[in-house]
Amino acid sequence: MTLIDGKKTANDIKLEIAQEVKEMVARGERAPHLAAILVGHDGGSETYVANKVKACEVCGFKSSLLRFDENITEEELLAEIKKLNDDESVDGFIVQLPLPRHIDEQRVTEAIDPDKDVDGFHPVNVGRMSIGLPCFKSATPSGIIDLLERYDIETRGKHAVVIGRSNIVGKPVATLLMQKAKPGNCTVTVCHSATPDIKQLTLQADIIIAALGKPEFLKEDMVKEGAVVIDVGTTRVPDASRKRGFRLCGDVDFENVAPKCSYITPVPGGVGPMTICSLMKNTLQARKSKS
């Protein structure tokens, strides 16, 4: 069993990006600029945005954080998005989700210029990805593909089972795995809450992507020997032994599943670090497209 180290892989990629940015600046070019909009004071969102700012520092990017109170109106937020769309010094930006309930997240997503949509959520980028055209790929699925590539995991002709059909992970990672590419060329099955007898399908899988948000859903008896298991889950579960009072738990029963796997990602330290890394890659791509 090989443990897929997402933290090390992400650090390696960020150092590669930093070197490329250093060379850009040496040529007299402007460093990439990533902006983030944060509405309200959600603890998880605060942490995610702080990590993105730190990643920008490592990569040599300029970063801007725009904070707004949770009572900002939808129209006011859309006006702020338009300012970023029109600001030529900003290469890409994100609107940290979730947003307060009175704001339509889909309307906000569609208001972002697709050429600055480094989260890869805009329908234009999703559509381009689905037919294999150049685009900003959504960060978590892109990070998963990078892990498969960096660990030289064979995907051609393999049966990949994706558990979860979210627009952020399940659907896009299924799309990427079935593309005529490397990694790719998989036969893909997508399971969800209405799928009967998921175990019957996962036992056939060479590659399992667990992305449904249910702690330790994937059990030992659902995985065949030698399977590759990618755990996308990050649920906070109470843990009195931890200083913060909780621990992060994946969708895989890691302790019992890991011995059966050829490769597996841990939680934390697997897919999570790759998500921010993919955001950095997209921002660099956005900057280079203007050169």
Buried (B, 14 or more C-beta within 10 A) or exposed (E): EEBBBBBEBBBEBBEEBBEBBEEBEEEEBEBBBBBBBBBBEBEEBBEBBEBBBEBBEBBBBBBBBBEBEEEBEBEEBBEBBEEBBEBEEBBBBBBBBEBBEEBBBEEBBBBBBBBBBBBBBBEBBBEBBBEEEEBBBBBBBBBBBBBBBBBEBEBEEBBBBBBBBBEBBBBBBBBBBBBEBEBBBBBBBBBEEEBEEBEEBBBEBBBBBBBBBBBBBBEEEBBEEEBBBBBBBBBBEEEEEEEEEEBBBBBBBBEBBBEBBBBBBBBBBBBBBBBBBBBBBBBBBBBEEEE
